[in-house]
Amino acid sequence: MTSNEEIGSIARFCYDYYPMFTDPKDGLQQVYFVRIPQNFKVPSLYFPVPQEDDRGDTTKTYRINHRLYIKSFHNNEQKAYDAVKAISSKIQGSKYIVPLVNQSGTLTGDFLRIKRCNIKPLHEDTLFGVAQLYLEWESRYLYDQPTYEKMGKLFLTQKLKG
């Protein structure tokens, strides 16, 4: 599983559990990745490139710690906050487990475990509300293993004393 597939799975989870509120037009209009266009739609979610740091783990694996700061944009700050609160509550209620999906959106049967899930309103000077959902998780990856040409047959001849 790659970091992009993990972020895609998180985005799918957030999209599936984004609240509809009472008015259907308050439902999620758009999900953005990497950059937000100038005339973006509200309500929307923005998934930037995550922050990552690595460390050795075992003799065969290393770990990457991912930190993702998802922004929710809505008509006002309360609705933006309520949106990330609903997603956060669903993550907490599912024991901090997010199911993984492949590129076609099909569940793989694997999952990732969120280590930390925080929310906060962002008091930005805009015409709409902004709130943030912070997620942190770790992933393990195998080191690249060198490949060797297999040895053919080995014949040993040994003289016995006697």
C-alpha positions in Angstrom: 0.0 0.0 0.0 1.4 3.4 -0.9 0.8 6.8 0.8 -1.4 7.9 -2.1 -3.6 4.9 -1.7 -3.9 5.5 2.1 -4.8 9.1 1.5 -7.4 8.0 -1.1 -8.9 5.6 1.4 -9.1 8.4 4.0 -10.7 10.7 1.4 -13.2 8.1 0.6 -14.0 7.6 4.3 -14.4 11.3 4.8 -16.6 11.6 1.7 -18.8 8.7 2.8 -19.4 10.2 6.3 -19.6 13.9 5.4 -22.9 15.1 7.0 -25.8 16.2 4.9 -27.2 18.6 7.5 -30.8 19.4 6.8 -30.6 20.9 3.3 -29.3 18.8 0.5 -27.4 21.7 -1.0 -25.4 21.8 2.2 -24.0 18.4 1.2 -20.4 18.0 0.1 -19.9 19.6 -3.4 -16.3 18.9 -4.1 -13.1 17.2 -2.8 -9.8 18.8 -3.7 -6.3 17.4 -3.6 -2.9 19.1 -3.6 -4.2 22.6 -4.6 -7.4 24.5 -4.2 -8.6 26.4 -7.3 -9.4 30.1 -7.0 -13.2 29.6 -7.6 -13.6 26.5 -5.4 -17.0 25.2 -4.4 -18.4 25.3 -0.9 -19.0 23.0 1.0 -15.8 21.1 0.2 -12.9 19.2 1.6 -9.3 19.8 0.9 -6.6 17.1 1.2 -3.1 18.6 1.0 0.1 16.6 0.6 0.8 15.0 4.0 3.8 15.7 6.1 5.9 12.6 6.5 9.0 11.5 8.5 10.6 8.1 8.6 12.6 5.9 10.9 14.0 2.4 10.9 11.8 -0.2 12.3 13.1 -3.8 11.9 15.9 -5.3 9.9 13.5 -5.7 7.0 11.1 -2.7 7.4 11.0 1.0 8.0 8.2 3.2 9.2 6.7 6.5 7.9 4.7 8.7 10.2 2.1 10.6 8.2 0.4 13.8 9.3 -2.6 15.1 7.3 -4.3 18.4 7.8 -7.7 18.2 6.1 -9.6 21.4 5.7 -13.4 21.7 5.6 -15.0 24.7 3.9 -18.6 25.6 4.5 -21.1 28.5 4.5 -20.1 29.4 8.0 -17.6 28.3 10.7 -20.1 26.3 12.7 -21.1 24.1 9.7 -17.4 23.6 8.7 -16.7 22.5 12.3 -19.8 20.3 12.5 -18.6 18.5 9.3 -15.2 17.6 10.6 -16.7 16.7 14.0 -19.0 14.2 12.3 -16.1 12.7 10.4 -13.9 12.6 13.5 -16.7 11.0 15.5 -17.1 8.3 12.9 -13.3 7.6 13.0 -13.4 7.4 16.8 -16.5 5.2 16.7 -14.9 2.8 14.3 -12.0 2.3 16.8 -9.7 4.6 14.7 -9.8 2.1 11.8 -10.2 3.3 8.2 -10.8 0.6 5.6 -8.4 0.6 2.6 -9.8 0.8 -0.9 -7.9 0.1 -4.2 -7.7 2.6 -7.1 -11.1 1.5 -8.4 -12.7 2.2 -4.9 -13.2 -1.5 -4.0 -12.6 -2.4 -0.4 -9.3 -4.5 -0.1 -10.1 -6.1 3.3 -7.1 -4.2 4.8 -7.2 -1.2 7.0 -5.1 1.6 8.5 -5.2 2.6 12.1 -5.4 6.3 12.9 -3.1 7.2 15.8 -4.4 10.7 16.4 -7.5 12.5 15.3 -8.0 16.2 16.3 -10.4 18.9 15.1 -10.3 22.7 15.4 -12.0 25.7 13.9 -9.7 27.9 11.8 -10.6 31.5 12.3 -9.6 32.7 8.8 -10.7 36.0 7.4 -12.9 34.6 4.6 -16.5 34.8 3.5 -17.1 31.2 4.6 -16.2 28.9 7.5 -13.1 26.8 7.7 -12.3 23.9 10.1 -9.4 21.4 10.2 -9.3 17.7 10.8 -5.8 16.5 11.8 -5.1 12.8 11.2 -1.9 10.9 12.1 -1.0 7.3 11.3 2.1 5.1 10.7 2.8 2.8 7.8 5.4 0.1 7.5 7.3 -0.6 4.3 9.8 -3.3 3.3 13.3 -2.3 2.4 14.3 -2.9 -1.1 15.8 -6.4 -1.1 18.7 -7.2 -3.4 18.2 -10.0 -5.9 20.8 -12.6 -6.5 21.2 -15.0 -9.3 20.4 -18.5 -8.1 23.3 -20.9 -7.8 23.2 -23.9 -10.0 24.0 -27.3 -8.7 26.8 -27.7 -6.1 28.7 -30.9 -5.9 30.9 -31.7 -2.9 33.4 -34.4 -2.9 35.0 -35.5 0.3 37.5 -38.1 1.1 36.9 -40.2 4.1 39.8 -41.4 6.3 40.1 -45.0 6.7 
